[in-house]
Amino acid sequence: MVRGYRTFKQFEQSDERIATNILADRLRRLERNGIISAEADPTDGRRMSYRLTEKGIDLAPLLLELLIWGARHEETMAPRELIAQMEQNREGVIAEARRRWRERDSTPMLPSFANTQPARN
């Protein structure tokens, strides 16, 4: 929702470093439960692109709260200032996530923090 990931490879190479078998299982479960849908990539039919469904984007308020909670209580790569801005403008963040979903805009709302040190809260 906030990182703009769409493909298995993008998820696999993310900062979370999730094992491929676990990632594949989670994507299948999310699809089976109607949270995401999988579509063949128009340029390469062998590659799947994942997208939140309407049911999935309705989780945006909850996912934002989990993101804020996690950044408050755990070490995170996201700068505290960015999390504070999201916390102060929850409605705007959710509106932007919904707009990007409607328009199929995969531009990340949060950049990659791979080369930064975790913020200690």
Phi and psi restraints in degrees (range 20) as a CNS / XPLOR table:
assign (resid 1 and name C) (resid 2 and name N)
       (resid 2 and name CA) (resid 2 and name C) 1.0 -108.8 20.0 2
assign (resid 2 and name N) (resid 2 and name CA)
       (resid 2 and name C) (resid 3 and name N) 1.0 -15.5 20.0 2
assign (resid 2 and name C) (resid 3 and name N)
       (resid 3 and name CA) (resid 3 and name C) 1.0 -97.6 20.0 2
assign (resid 3 and name N) (resid 3 and name CA)
       (resid 3 and name C) (resid 4 and name N) 1.0 -14.9 20.0 2
assign (resid 3 and name C) (resid 4 and name N)
       (resid 4 and name CA) (resid 4 and name C) 1.0 79.7 20.0 2
assign (resid 4 and name N) (resid 4 and name CA)
       (resid 4 and name C) (resid 5 and name N) 1.0 11.9 20.0 2
assign (resid 4 and name C) (resid 5 and name N)
       (resid 5 and name CA) (resid 5 and name C) 1.0 -69.0 20.0 2
assign (resid 5 and name N) (resid 5 and name CA)
       (resid 5 and name C) (resid 6 and name N) 1.0 141.6 20.0 2
assign (resid 5 and name C) (resid 6 and name N)
       (resid 6 and name CA) (resid 6 and name C) 1.0 -133.4 20.0 2
assign (resid 6 and name N) (resid 6 and name CA)
       (resid 6 and name C) (resid 7 and name N) 1.0 -28.2 20.0 2
assign (resid 6 and name C) (resid 7 and name N)
       (resid 7 and name CA) (resid 7 and name C) 1.0 -110.0 20.0 2
assign (resid 7 and name N) (resid 7 and name CA)
       (resid 7 and name C) (resid 8 and name N) 1.0 160.7 20.0 2
assign (resid 7 and name C) (resid 8 and name N)
       (resid 8 and name CA) (resid 8 and name C) 1.0 -54.9 20.0 2
assign (resid 8 and name N) (resid 8 and name CA)
       (resid 8 and name C) (resid 9 and name N) 1.0 -44.5 20.0 2
assign (resid 8 and name C) (resid 9 and name N)
       (resid 9 and name CA) (resid 9 and name C) 1.0 -61.5 20.0 2
assign (resid 9 and name N) (resid 9 and name CA)
       (resid 9 and name C) (resid 10 and name N) 1.0 -40.9 20.0 2
assign (resid 9 and name C) (resid 10 and name N)
       (resid 10 and name CA) (resid 10 and name C) 1.0 -63.2 20.0 2
assign (resid 10 and name N) (resid 10 and name CA)
       (resid 10 and name C) (resid 11 and name N) 1.0 -43.9 20.0 2
assign (resid 10 and name C) (resid 11 and name N)
       (resid 11 and name CA) (resid 11 and name C) 1.0 -63.4 20.0 2
assign (resid 11 and name N) (resid 11 and name CA)
       (resid 11 and name C) (resid 12 and name N) 1.0 -43.7 20.0 2
assign (resid 11 and name C) (resid 12 and name N)
       (resid 12 and name CA) (resid 12 and name C) 1.0 -61.6 20.0 2
assign (resid 12 and name N) (resid 12 and name CA)
       (resid 12 and name C) (resid 13 and name N) 1.0 -38.0 20.0 2
assign (resid 12 and name C) (resid 13 and name N)
       (resid 13 and name CA) (resid 13 and name C) 1.0 -90.4 20.0 2
assign (resid 13 and name N) (resid 13 and name CA)
       (resid 13 and name C) (resid 14 and name N) 1.0 6.4 20.0 2
assign (resid 13 and name C) (resid 14 and name N)
       (resid 14 and name CA) (resid 14 and name C) 1.0 -71.4 20.0 2
assign (resid 14 and name N) (resid 14 and name CA)
       (resid 14 and name C) (resid 15 and name N) 1.0 171.5 20.0 2
assign (resid 14 and name C) (resid 15 and name N)
       (resid 15 and name CA) (resid 15 and name C) 1.0 -62.6 20.0 2
assign (resid 15 and name N) (resid 15 and name CA)
       (resid 15 and name C) (resid 16 and name N) 1.0 -20.6 20.0 2
assign (resid 15 and name C) (resid 16 and name N)
       (resid 16 and name CA) (resid 16 and name C) 1.0 -71.9 20.0 2
assign (resid 16 and name N) (resid 16 and name CA)
       (resid 16 and name C) (resid 17 and name N) 1.0 -23.1 20.0 2
assign (resid 16 and name C) (resid 17 and name N)
       (resid 17 and name CA) (resid 17 and name C) 1.0 54.8 20.0 2
assign (resid 17 and name N) (resid 17 and name CA)
       (resid 17 and name C) (resid 18 and name N) 1.0 51.2 20.0 2
assign (resid 17 and name C) (resid 18 and name N)
       (resid 18 and name CA) (resid 18 and name C) 1.0 -80.9 20.0 2
assign (resid 18 and name N) (resid 18 and name CA)
       (resid 18 and name C) (resid 19 and name N) 1.0 140.1 20.0 2
assign (resid 18 and name C) (resid 19 and name N)
       (resid 19 and name CA) (resid 19 and name C) 1.0 -63.9 20.0 2
assign (resid 19 and name N) (resid 19 and name CA)
       (resid 19 and name C) (resid 20 and name N) 1.0 145.4 20.0 2
assign (resid 19 and name C) (resid 20 and name N)
       (resid 20 and name CA) (resid 20 and name C) 1.0 -61.8 20.0 2
assign (resid 20 and name N) (resid 20 and name CA)
       (resid 20 and name C) (resid 21 and name N) 1.0 -37.8 20.0 2
assign (resid 20 and name C) (resid 21 and name N)
       (resid 21 and name CA) (resid 21 and name C) 1.0 -67.6 20.0 2
assign (resid 21 and name N) (resid 21 and name CA)
       (resid 21 and name C) (resid 22 and name N) 1.0 -37.2 20.0 2
assign (resid 21 and name C) (resid 22 and name N)
       (resid 22 and name CA) (resid 22 and name C) 1.0 -70.9 20.0 2
assign (resid 22 and name N) (resid 22 and name CA)
       (resid 22 and name C) (resid 23 and name N) 1.0 -42.0 20.0 2
assign (resid 22 and name C) (resid 23 and name N)
       (resid 23 and name CA) (resid 23 and name C) 1.0 -59.7 20.0 2
assign (resid 23 and name N) (resid 23 and name CA)
       (resid 23 and name C) (resid 24 and name N) 1.0 -47.7 20.0 2
assign (resid 23 and name C) (resid 24 and name N)
       (resid 24 and name CA) (resid 24 and name C) 1.0 -59.7 20.0 2
assign (resid 24 and name N) (resid 24 and name CA)
       (resid 24 and name C) (resid 25 and name N) 1.0 -42.9 20.0 2
assign (resid 24 and name C) (resid 25 and name N)
       (resid 25 and name CA) (resid 25 and name C) 1.0 -63.4 20.0 2
assign (resid 25 and name N) (resid 25 and name CA)
       (resid 25 and name C) (resid 26 and name N) 1.0 -44.8 20.0 2
assign (resid 25 and name C) (resid 26 and name N)
       (resid 26 and name CA) (resid 26 and name C) 1.0 -65.5 20.0 2
assign (resid 26 and name N) (resid 26 and name CA)
       (resid 26 and name C) (resid 27 and name N) 1.0 -41.1 20.0 2
assign (resid 26 and name C) (resid 27 and name N)
       (resid 27 and name CA) (resid 27 and name C) 1.0 -63.2 20.0 2
assign (resid 27 and name N) (resid 27 and name CA)
       (resid 27 and name C) (resid 28 and name N) 1.0 -42.1 20.0 2
assign (resid 27 and name C) (resid 28 and name N)
       (resid 28 and name CA) (resid 28 and name C) 1.0 -60.5 20.0 2
assign (resid 28 and name N) (resid 28 and name CA)
       (resid 28 and name C) (resid 29 and name N) 1.0 -43.9 20.0 2
assign (resid 28 and name C) (resid 29 and name N)
       (resid 29 and name CA) (resid 29 and name C) 1.0 -65.6 20.0 2
assign (resid 29 and name N) (resid 29 and name CA)
       (resid 29 and name C) (resid 30 and name N) 1.0 -42.9 20.0 2
assign (resid 29 and name C) (resid 30 and name N)
       (resid 30 and name CA) (resid 30 and name C) 1.0 -62.7 20.0 2
assign (resid 30 and name N) (resid 30 and name CA)
       (resid 30 and name C) (resid 31 and name N) 1.0 -39.9 20.0 2
assign (resid 30 and name C) (resid 31 and name N)
       (resid 31 and name CA) (resid 31 and name C) 1.0 -67.5 20.0 2
assign (resid 31 and name N) (resid 31 and name CA)
       (resid 31 and name C) (resid 32 and name N) 1.0 -44.9 20.0 2
assign (resid 31 and name C) (resid 32 and name N)
       (resid 32 and name CA) (resid 32 and name C) 1.0 -60.5 20.0 2
assign (resid 32 and name N) (resid 32 and name CA)
       (resid 32 and name C) (resid 33 and name N) 1.0 -33.3 20.0 2
assign (resid 32 and name C) (resid 33 and name N)
       (resid 33 and name CA) (resid 33 and name C) 1.0 -91.1 20.0 2
assign (resid 33 and name N) (resid 33 and name CA)
       (resid 33 and name C) (resid 34 and name N) 1.0 6.8 20.0 2
assign (resid 33 and name C) (resid 34 and name N)
       (resid 34 and name CA) (resid 34 and name C) 1.0 76.5 20.0 2
assign (resid 34 and name N) (resid 34 and name CA)
       (resid 34 and name C) (resid 35 and name N) 1.0 19.0 20.0 2
assign (resid 34 and name C) (resid 35 and name N)
       (resid 35 and name CA) (resid 35 and name C) 1.0 -86.5 20.0 2
assign (resid 35 and name N) (resid 35 and name CA)
       (resid 35 and name C) (resid 36 and name N) 1.0 -35.9 20.0 2
assign (resid 35 and name C) (resid 36 and name N)
       (resid 36 and name CA) (resid 36 and name C) 1.0 -129.7 20.0 2
assign (resid 36 and name N) (resid 36 and name CA)
       (resid 36 and name C) (resid 37 and name N) 1.0 162.3 20.0 2
assign (resid 36 and name C) (resid 37 and name N)
       (resid 37 and name CA) (resid 37 and name C) 1.0 -125.2 20.0 2
assign (resid 37 and name N) (resid 37 and name CA)
       (resid 37 and name C) (resid 38 and name N) 1.0 152.6 20.0 2
assign (resid 37 and name C) (resid 38 and name N)
       (resid 38 and name CA) (resid 38 and name C) 1.0 -112.1 20.0 2
assign (resid 38 and name N) (resid 38 and name CA)
       (resid 38 and name C) (resid 39 and name N) 1.0 132.4 20.0 2
assign (resid 38 and name C) (resid 39 and name N)
       (resid 39 and name CA) (resid 39 and name C) 1.0 -129.2 20.0 2
assign (resid 39 and name N) (resid 39 and name CA)
       (resid 39 and name C) (resid 40 and name N) 1.0 142.4 20.0 2
assign (resid 39 and name C) (resid 40 and name N)
       (resid 40 and name CA) (resid 40 and name C) 1.0 -67.3 20.0 2
assign (resid 40 and name N) (resid 40 and name CA)
       (resid 40 and name C) (resid 41 and name N) 1.0 136.7 20.0 2
assign (resid 40 and name C) (resid 41 and name N)
       (resid 41 and name CA) (resid 41 and name C) 1.0 -65.2 20.0 2
assign (resid 41 and name N) (resid 41 and name CA)
       (resid 41 and name C) (resid 42 and name N) 1.0 130.4 20.0 2
assign (resid 41 and name C) (resid 42 and name N)
       (resid 42 and name CA) (resid 42 and name C) 1.0 -63.6 20.0 2
assign (resid 42 and name N) (resid 42 and name CA)
       (resid 42 and name C) (resid 43 and name N) 1.0 -25.8 20.0 2
assign (resid 42 and name C) (resid 43 and name N)
       (resid 43 and name CA) (resid 43 and name C) 1.0 -90.5 20.0 2
assign (resid 43 and name N) (resid 43 and name CA)
       (resid 43 and name C) (resid 44 and name N) 1.0 -21.3 20.0 2
assign (resid 43 and name C) (resid 44 and name N)
       (resid 44 and name CA) (resid 44 and name C) 1.0 -149.1 20.0 2
assign (resid 44 and name N) (resid 44 and name CA)
       (resid 44 and name C) (resid 45 and name N) 1.0 96.5 20.0 2
assign (resid 44 and name C) (resid 45 and name N)
       (resid 45 and name CA) (resid 45 and name C) 1.0 -59.6 20.0 2
assign (resid 45 and name N) (resid 45 and name CA)
       (resid 45 and name C) (resid 46 and name N) 1.0 -15.4 20.0 2
assign (resid 45 and name C) (resid 46 and name N)
       (resid 46 and name CA) (resid 46 and name C) 1.0 -78.2 20.0 2
assign (resid 46 and name N) (resid 46 and name CA)
       (resid 46 and name C) (resid 47 and name N) 1.0 -21.2 20.0 2
assign (resid 46 and name C) (resid 47 and name N)
       (resid 47 and name CA) (resid 47 and name C) 1.0 -96.5 20.0 2
assign (resid 47 and name N) (resid 47 and name CA)
       (resid 47 and name C) (resid 48 and name N) 1.0 134.0 20.0 2
assign (resid 47 and name C) (resid 48 and name N)
       (resid 48 and name CA) (resid 48 and name C) 1.0 -98.8 20.0 2
assign (resid 48 and name N) (resid 48 and name CA)
       (resid 48 and name C) (resid 49 and name N) 1.0 144.6 20.0 2
assign (resid 48 and name C) (resid 49 and name N)
       (resid 49 and name CA) (resid 49 and name C) 1.0 -116.4 20.0 2
assign (resid 49 and name N) (resid 49 and name CA)
       (resid 49 and name C) (resid 50 and name N) 1.0 129.0 20.0 2
assign (resid 49 and name C) (resid 50 and name N)
       (resid 50 and name CA) (resid 50 and name C) 1.0 -101.3 20.0 2
assign (resid 50 and name N) (resid 50 and name CA)
       (resid 50 and name C) (resid 51 and name N) 1.0 144.1 20.0 2
assign (resid 50 and name C) (resid 51 and name N)
       (resid 51 and name CA) (resid 51 and name C) 1.0 -145.7 20.0 2
assign (resid 51 and name N) (resid 51 and name CA)
       (resid 51 and name C) (resid 52 and name N) 1.0 141.2 20.0 2
assign (resid 51 and name C) (resid 52 and name N)
       (resid 52 and name CA) (resid 52 and name C) 1.0 -61.9 20.0 2
assign (resid 52 and name N) (resid 52 and name CA)
       (resid 52 and name C) (resid 53 and name N) 1.0 142.7 20.0 2
assign (resid 52 and name C) (resid 53 and name N)
       (resid 53 and name CA) (resid 53 and name C) 1.0 -86.6 20.0 2
assign (resid 53 and name N) (resid 53 and name CA)
       (resid 53 and name C) (resid 54 and name N) 1.0 179.4 20.0 2
assign (resid 53 and name C) (resid 54 and name N)
       (resid 54 and name CA) (resid 54 and name C) 1.0 -60.7 20.0 2
assign (resid 54 and name N) (resid 54 and name CA)
       (resid 54 and name C) (resid 55 and name N) 1.0 -40.7 20.0 2
assign (resid 54 and name C) (resid 55 and name N)
       (resid 55 and name CA) (resid 55 and name C) 1.0 -60.3 20.0 2
assign (resid 55 and name N) (resid 55 and name CA)
       (resid 55 and name C) (resid 56 and name N) 1.0 -39.8 20.0 2
assign (resid 55 and name C) (resid 56 and name N)
       (resid 56 and name CA) (resid 56 and name C) 1.0 -68.5 20.0 2
assign (resid 56 and name N) (resid 56 and name CA)
       (resid 56 and name C) (resid 57 and name N) 1.0 -43.8 20.0 2
assign (resid 56 and name C) (resid 57 and name N)
       (resid 57 and name CA) (resid 57 and name C) 1.0 -69.0 20.0 2
assign (resid 57 and name N) (resid 57 and name CA)
       (resid 57 and name C) (resid 58 and name N) 1.0 -23.4 20.0 2
assign (resid 57 and name C) (resid 58 and name N)
       (resid 58 and name CA) (resid 58 and name C) 1.0 -66.4 20.0 2
assign (resid 58 and name N) (resid 58 and name CA)
       (resid 58 and name C) (resid 59 and name N) 1.0 -14.2 20.0 2
assign (resid 58 and name C) (resid 59 and name N)
       (resid 59 and name CA) (resid 59 and name C) 1.0 -82.1 20.0 2
assign (resid 59 and name N) (resid 59 and name CA)
       (resid 59 and name C) (resid 60 and name N) 1.0 -2.9 20.0 2
assign (resid 59 and name C) (resid 60 and name N)
       (resid 60 and name CA) (resid 60 and name C) 1.0 -51.3 20.0 2
assign (resid 60 and name N) (resid 60 and name CA)
       (resid 60 and name C) (resid 61 and name N) 1.0 -47.5 20.0 2
assign (resid 60 and name C) (resid 61 and name N)
       (resid 61 and name CA) (resid 61 and name C) 1.0 -60.7 20.0 2
assign (resid 61 and name N) (resid 61 and name CA)
       (resid 61 and name C) (resid 62 and name N) 1.0 -41.4 20.0 2
assign (resid 61 and name C) (resid 62 and name N)
       (resid 62 and name CA) (resid 62 and name C) 1.0 -66.6 20.0 2
assign (resid 62 and name N) (resid 62 and name CA)
       (resid 62 and name C) (resid 63 and name N) 1.0 -44.0 20.0 2
assign (resid 62 and name C) (resid 63 and name N)
       (resid 63 and name CA) (resid 63 and name C) 1.0 -63.5 20.0 2
assign (resid 63 and name N) (resid 63 and name CA)
       (resid 63 and name C) (resid 64 and name N) 1.0 -38.0 20.0 2
assign (resid 63 and name C) (resid 64 and name N)
       (resid 64 and name CA) (resid 64 and name C) 1.0 -64.1 20.0 2
assign (resid 64 and name N) (resid 64 and name CA)
       (resid 64 and name C) (resid 65 and name N) 1.0 -43.5 20.0 2
assign (resid 64 and name C) (resid 65 and name N)
       (resid 65 and name CA) (resid 65 and name C) 1.0 -62.4 20.0 2
assign (resid 65 and name N) (resid 65 and name CA)
       (resid 65 and name C) (resid 66 and name N) 1.0 -39.4 20.0 2
assign (resid 65 and name C) (resid 66 and name N)
       (resid 66 and name CA) (resid 66 and name C) 1.0 -65.2 20.0 2
assign (resid 66 and name N) (resid 66 and name CA)
       (resid 66 and name C) (resid 67 and name N) 1.0 -39.9 20.0 2
assign (resid 66 and name C) (resid 67 and name N)
       (resid 67 and name CA) (resid 67 and name C) 1.0 -61.7 20.0 2
assign (resid 67 and name N) (resid 67 and name CA)
       (resid 67 and name C) (resid 68 and name N) 1.0 -46.6 20.0 2
assign (resid 67 and name C) (resid 68 and name N)
       (resid 68 and name CA) (resid 68 and name C) 1.0 -64.9 20.0 2
assign (resid 68 and name N) (resid 68 and name CA)
       (resid 68 and name C) (resid 69 and name N) 1.0 -45.7 20.0 2
assign (resid 68 and name C) (resid 69 and name N)
       (resid 69 and name CA) (resid 69 and name C) 1.0 -59.2 20.0 2
assign (resid 69 and name N) (resid 69 and name CA)
       (resid 69 and name C) (resid 70 and name N) 1.0 -47.2 20.0 2
assign (resid 69 and name C) (resid 70 and name N)
       (resid 70 and name CA) (resid 70 and name C) 1.0 -60.2 20.0 2
assign (resid 70 and name N) (resid 70 and name CA)
       (resid 70 and name C) (resid 71 and name N) 1.0 -42.6 20.0 2
assign (resid 70 and name C) (resid 71 and name N)
       (resid 71 and name CA) (resid 71 and name C) 1.0 -67.9 20.0 2
assign (resid 71 and name N) (resid 71 and name CA)
       (resid 71 and name C) (resid 72 and name N) 1.0 -28.0 20.0 2
assign (resid 71 and name C) (resid 72 and name N)
       (resid 72 and name CA) (resid 72 and name C) 1.0 -75.4 20.0 2
assign (resid 72 and name N) (resid 72 and name CA)
       (resid 72 and name C) (resid 73 and name N) 1.0 -32.6 20.0 2
assign (resid 72 and name C) (resid 73 and name N)
       (resid 73 and name CA) (resid 73 and name C) 1.0 -111.9 20.0 2
assign (resid 73 and name N) (resid 73 and name CA)
       (resid 73 and name C) (resid 74 and name N) 1.0 -7.2 20.0 2
assign (resid 73 and name C) (resid 74 and name N)
       (resid 74 and name CA) (resid 74 and name C) 1.0 -132.9 20.0 2
assign (resid 74 and name N) (resid 74 and name CA)
       (resid 74 and name C) (resid 75 and name N) 1.0 160.2 20.0 2
assign (resid 74 and name C) (resid 75 and name N)
       (resid 75 and name CA) (resid 75 and name C) 1.0 -66.6 20.0 2
assign (resid 75 and name N) (resid 75 and name CA)
       (resid 75 and name C) (resid 76 and name N) 1.0 137.2 20.0 2
assign (resid 75 and name C) (resid 76 and name N)
       (resid 76 and name CA) (resid 76 and name C) 1.0 -143.4 20.0 2
assign (resid 76 and name N) (resid 76 and name CA)
       (resid 76 and name C) (resid 77 and name N) 1.0 155.5 20.0 2
assign (resid 76 and name C) (resid 77 and name N)
       (resid 77 and name CA) (resid 77 and name C) 1.0 -80.7 20.0 2
assign (resid 77 and name N) (resid 77 and name CA)
       (resid 77 and name C) (resid 78 and name N) 1.0 -18.1 20.0 2
assign (resid 77 and name C) (resid 78 and name N)
       (resid 78 and name CA) (resid 78 and name C) 1.0 -71.3 20.0 2
assign (resid 78 and name N) (resid 78 and name CA)
       (resid 78 and name C) (resid 79 and name N) 1.0 131.8 20.0 2
assign (resid 78 and name C) (resid 79 and name N)
       (resid 79 and name CA) (resid 79 and name C) 1.0 -61.4 20.0 2
assign (resid 79 and name N) (resid 79 and name CA)
       (resid 79 and name C) (resid 80 and name N) 1.0 139.9 20.0 2
assign (resid 79 and name C) (resid 80 and name N)
       (resid 80 and name CA) (resid 80 and name C) 1.0 -55.2 20.0 2
assign (resid 80 and name N) (resid 80 and name CA)
       (resid 80 and name C) (resid 81 and name N) 1.0 -36.9 20.0 2
assign (resid 80 and name C) (resid 81 and name N)
       (resid 81 and name CA) (resid 81 and name C) 1.0 -61.4 20.0 2
assign (resid 81 and name N) (resid 81 and name CA)
       (resid 81 and name C) (resid 82 and name N) 1.0 -40.0 20.0 2
assign (resid 81 and name C) (resid 82 and name N)
       (resid 82 and name CA) (resid 82 and name C) 1.0 -66.3 20.0 2
assign (resid 82 and name N) (resid 82 and name CA)
       (resid 82 and name C) (resid 83 and name N) 1.0 -44.4 20.0 2
assign (resid 82 and name C) (resid 83 and name N)
       (resid 83 and name CA) (resid 83 and name C) 1.0 -63.6 20.0 2
assign (resid 83 and name N) (resid 83 and name CA)
       (resid 83 and name C) (resid 84 and name N) 1.0 -40.6 20.0 2
assign (resid 83 and name C) (resid 84 and name N)
       (resid 84 and name CA) (resid 84 and name C) 1.0 -62.2 20.0 2
assign (resid 84 and name N) (resid 84 and name CA)
       (resid 84 and name C) (resid 85 and name N) 1.0 -40.4 20.0 2
assign (resid 84 and name C) (resid 85 and name N)
       (resid 85 and name CA) (resid 85 and name C) 1.0 -63.3 20.0 2
assign (resid 85 and name N) (resid 85 and name CA)
       (resid 85 and name C) (resid 86 and name N) 1.0 -41.9 20.0 2
assign (resid 85 and name C) (resid 86 and name N)
       (resid 86 and name CA) (resid 86 and name C) 1.0 -65.4 20.0 2
assign (resid 86 and name N) (resid 86 and name CA)
       (resid 86 and name C) (resid 87 and name N) 1.0 -39.5 20.0 2
assign (resid 86 and name C) (resid 87 and name N)
       (resid 87 and name CA) (resid 87 and name C) 1.0 -65.2 20.0 2
assign (resid 87 and name N) (resid 87 and name CA)
       (resid 87 and name C) (resid 88 and name N) 1.0 -38.2 20.0 2
assign (resid 87 and name C) (resid 88 and name N)
       (resid 88 and name CA) (resid 88 and name C) 1.0 -78.0 20.0 2
assign (resid 88 and name N) (resid 88 and name CA)
       (resid 88 and name C) (resid 89 and name N) 1.0 -18.5 20.0 2
assign (resid 88 and name C) (resid 89 and name N)
       (resid 89 and name CA) (resid 89 and name C) 1.0 -128.9 20.0 2
assign (resid 89 and name N) (resid 89 and name CA)
       (resid 89 and name C) (resid 90 and name N) 1.0 50.1 20.0 2
assign (resid 89 and name C) (resid 90 and name N)
       (resid 90 and name CA) (resid 90 and name C) 1.0 -54.0 20.0 2
assign (resid 90 and name N) (resid 90 and name CA)
       (resid 90 and name C) (resid 91 and name N) 1.0 -48.3 20.0 2
assign (resid 90 and name C) (resid 91 and name N)
       (resid 91 and name CA) (resid 91 and name C) 1.0 -60.1 20.0 2
assign (resid 91 and name N) (resid 91 and name CA)
       (resid 91 and name C) (resid 92 and name N) 1.0 -41.5 20.0 2
assign (resid 91 and name C) (resid 92 and name N)
       (resid 92 and name CA) (resid 92 and name C) 1.0 -65.5 20.0 2
assign (resid 92 and name N) (resid 92 and name CA)
       (resid 92 and name C) (resid 93 and name N) 1.0 -40.4 20.0 2
assign (resid 92 and name C) (resid 93 and name N)
       (resid 93 and name CA) (resid 93 and name C) 1.0 -63.8 20.0 2
assign (resid 93 and name N) (resid 93 and name CA)
       (resid 93 and name C) (resid 94 and name N) 1.0 -45.5 20.0 2
assign (resid 93 and name C) (resid 94 and name N)
       (resid 94 and name CA) (resid 94 and name C) 1.0 -65.0 20.0 2
assign (resid 94 and name N) (resid 94 and name CA)
       (resid 94 and name C) (resid 95 and name N) 1.0 -41.8 20.0 2
assign (resid 94 and name C) (resid 95 and name N)
       (resid 95 and name CA) (resid 95 and name C) 1.0 -60.9 20.0 2
assign (resid 95 and name N) (resid 95 and name CA)
       (resid 95 and name C) (resid 96 and name N) 1.0 -41.3 20.0 2
assign (resid 95 and name C) (resid 96 and name N)
       (resid 96 and name CA) (resid 96 and name C) 1.0 -67.6 20.0 2
assign (resid 96 and name N) (resid 96 and name CA)
       (resid 96 and name C) (resid 97 and name N) 1.0 -39.6 20.0 2
assign (resid 96 and name C) (resid 97 and name N)
       (resid 97 and name CA) (resid 97 and name C) 1.0 -61.6 20.0 2
assign (resid 97 and name N) (resid 97 and name CA)
       (resid 97 and name C) (resid 98 and name N) 1.0 -43.2 20.0 2
assign (resid 97 and name C) (resid 98 and name N)
       (resid 98 and name CA) (resid 98 and name C) 1.0 -66.1 20.0 2
assign (resid 98 and name N) (resid 98 and name CA)
       (resid 98 and name C) (resid 99 and name N) 1.0 -39.8 20.0 2
assign (resid 98 and name C) (resid 99 and name N)
       (resid 99 and name CA) (resid 99 and name C) 1.0 -62.1 20.0 2
assign (resid 99 and name N) (resid 99 and name CA)
       (resid 99 and name C) (resid 100 and name N) 1.0 -47.0 20.0 2
assign (resid 99 and name C) (resid 100 and name N)
       (resid 100 and name CA) (resid 100 and name C) 1.0 -61.6 20.0 2
assign (resid 100 and name N) (resid 100 and name CA)
       (resid 100 and name C) (resid 101 and name N) 1.0 -38.1 20.0 2
assign (resid 100 and name C) (resid 101 and name N)
       (resid 101 and name CA) (resid 101 and name C) 1.0 -64.2 20.0 2
assign (resid 101 and name N) (resid 101 and name CA)
       (resid 101 and name C) (resid 102 and name N) 1.0 -49.4 20.0 2
assign (resid 101 and name C) (resid 102 and name N)
       (resid 102 and name CA) (resid 102 and name C) 1.0 -58.1 20.0 2
assign (resid 102 and name N) (resid 102 and name CA)
       (resid 102 and name C) (resid 103 and name N) 1.0 -42.7 20.0 2
assign (resid 102 and name C) (resid 103 and name N)
       (resid 103 and name CA) (resid 103 and name C) 1.0 -88.9 20.0 2
assign (resid 103 and name N) (resid 103 and name CA)
       (resid 103 and name C) (resid 104 and name N) 1.0 3.5 20.0 2
assign (resid 103 and name C) (resid 104 and name N)
       (resid 104 and name CA) (resid 104 and name C) 1.0 55.4 20.0 2
assign (resid 104 and name N) (resid 104 and name CA)
       (resid 104 and name C) (resid 105 and name N) 1.0 37.2 20.0 2
assign (resid 104 and name C) (resid 105 and name N)
       (resid 105 and name CA) (resid 105 and name C) 1.0 -87.7 20.0 2
assign (resid 105 and name N) (resid 105 and name CA)
       (resid 105 and name C) (resid 106 and name N) 1.0 112.9 20.0 2
assign (resid 105 and name C) (resid 106 and name N)
       (resid 106 and name CA) (resid 106 and name C) 1.0 -96.4 20.0 2
assign (resid 106 and name N) (resid 106 and name CA)
       (resid 106 and name C) (resid 107 and name N) 1.0 14.5 20.0 2
assign (resid 106 and name C) (resid 107 and name N)
       (resid 107 and name CA) (resid 107 and name C) 1.0 -61.4 20.0 2
assign (resid 107 and name N) (resid 107 and name CA)
       (resid 107 and name C) (resid 108 and name N) 1.0 127.0 20.0 2
assign (resid 107 and name C) (resid 108 and name N)
       (resid 108 and name CA) (resid 108 and name C) 1.0 -62.8 20.0 2
assign (resid 108 and name N) (resid 108 and name CA)
       (resid 108 and name C) (resid 109 and name N) 1.0 136.6 20.0 2
assign (resid 108 and name C) (resid 109 and name N)
       (resid 109 and name CA) (resid 109 and name C) 1.0 -80.4 20.0 2
assign (resid 109 and name N) (resid 109 and name CA)
       (resid 109 and name C) (resid 110 and name N) 1.0 -31.6 20.0 2
assign (resid 109 and name C) (resid 110 and name N)
       (resid 110 and name CA) (resid 110 and name C) 1.0 -114.3 20.0 2
assign (resid 110 and name N) (resid 110 and name CA)
       (resid 110 and name C) (resid 111 and name N) 1.0 130.3 20.0 2
assign (resid 110 and name C) (resid 111 and name N)
       (resid 111 and name CA) (resid 111 and name C) 1.0 -73.1 20.0 2
assign (resid 111 and name N) (resid 111 and name CA)
       (resid 111 and name C) (resid 112 and name N) 1.0 172.3 20.0 2
assign (resid 111 and name C) (resid 112 and name N)
       (resid 112 and name CA) (resid 112 and name C) 1.0 -75.5 20.0 2
assign (resid 112 and name N) (resid 112 and name CA)
       (resid 112 and name C) (resid 113 and name N) 1.0 137.4 20.0 2
assign (resid 112 and name C) (resid 113 and name N)
       (resid 113 and name CA) (resid 113 and name C) 1.0 -112.2 20.0 2
assign (resid 113 and name N) (resid 113 and name CA)
       (resid 113 and name C) (resid 114 and name N) 1.0 26.9 20.0 2
assign (resid 113 and name C) (resid 114 and name N)
       (resid 114 and name CA) (resid 114 and name C) 1.0 -59.0 20.0 2
assign (resid 114 and name N) (resid 114 and name CA)
       (resid 114 and name C) (resid 115 and name N) 1.0 -31.5 20.0 2
assign (resid 114 and name C) (resid 115 and name N)
       (resid 115 and name CA) (resid 115 and name C) 1.0 -103.0 20.0 2
assign (resid 115 and name N) (resid 115 and name CA)
       (resid 115 and name C) (resid 116 and name N) 1.0 18.8 20.0 2
assign (resid 115 and name C) (resid 116 and name N)
       (resid 116 and name CA) (resid 116 and name C) 1.0 -114.1 20.0 2
assign (resid 116 and name N) (resid 116 and name CA)
       (resid 116 and name C) (resid 117 and name N) 1.0 162.4 20.0 2
assign (resid 116 and name C) (resid 117 and name N)
       (resid 117 and name CA) (resid 117 and name C) 1.0 -86.6 20.0 2
assign (resid 117 and name N) (resid 117 and name CA)
       (resid 117 and name C) (resid 118 and name N) 1.0 146.0 20.0 2
assign (resid 117 and name C) (resid 118 and name N)
       (resid 118 and name CA) (resid 118 and name C) 1.0 -59.9 20.0 2
assign (resid 118 and name N) (resid 118 and name CA)
       (resid 118 and name C) (resid 119 and name N) 1.0 140.0 20.0 2
assign (resid 118 and name C) (resid 119 and name N)
       (resid 119 and name CA) (resid 119 and name C) 1.0 -80.7 20.0 2
assign (resid 119 and name N) (resid 119 and name CA)
       (resid 119 and name C) (resid 120 and name N) 1.0 132.3 20.0 2
assign (resid 119 and name C) (resid 120 and name N)
       (resid 120 and name CA) (resid 120 and name C) 1.0 -94.7 20.0 2
assign (resid 120 and name N) (resid 120 and name CA)
       (resid 120 and name C) (resid 121 and name N) 1.0 126.1 20.0 2
